[in-house]
Amino acid sequence: MYSQQLIDKTAAYVQQTLQQAEGGHDWWHILRVWNNAKHIAQTEPADLMVVELAALLHDIADSKFHNGDEEIGPLTAVAFLKREQVDDAVVEHVAQIIRHMSFKSSFAEQVFHSPELAVVQDADRLDAIGAIGIARAFNYGGFKGRELHNPTLPPNLQMSKEEYKKTTAPTINHFYEKLLLLKDKMNTPTARRMAEQRHEYMHTFLEQFYAEWEGLR
């Protein structure tokens, strides 16, 4: 049963927890993903409460900021939901979505599927592309002290999951190693339509970036 009170408490908890988070994975990222998810869910056979809880909690403890620990996120979400006495089936479903929705999960065969995962995964992927995706990529690159671009270091288009997790490559490489791949990984018709324009915007940005890099514009 949908509970607005639970959604409100979850949003407040996440906003408080992520007060000091890196700008690409902060409360504003969560809010955008949450809004995307609610929009996509309107045309999908998905449980809205599960969608909203997973969207709100999906980055509550991102492994990138916890020494690569891929279980800390699901476990943190589970602990919160259990404190709120949420039904066990809902808790487990949310945990499974968080565990399997990230891009790095796509390096292995997907072993968990649900309409709710499809919605939340698309919502998160949409926030990784377009103007917001560009801003987030460079913000995180700066946070990690990475180069903007280095023409002597080509993108690694065949990297493994472990290589992806450990990469220190320039931010421009990230476009080819992840961002430009996301359009074709969308699950839902709504997200696929939304992704088209954002994808083209990134191509326009890269064209301008390279021209400026070479002093042509």
Secondary structure, 3 states (H helix, E strand, C coil): CCCHHHHHHHHHHHHHHCCCCCCCCCHHHHHHHHHHHHHHHCCCCCCHHHHHHHHHHCCCCCHHHCCCCCCHHHHHHHHHHHHCCCCHHHHHHHHHHHHHCCHHHHHCCCCCCCHHHHHHHHHHHHCCCHHHHHHHHHHHHHHCCCCCCCCCCCCCCCCCHHHHHHCCCCHHHHHHHCHHHHHHHCCCHHHHHHHHHHHHHHHHHHHHHHHHHCCCC
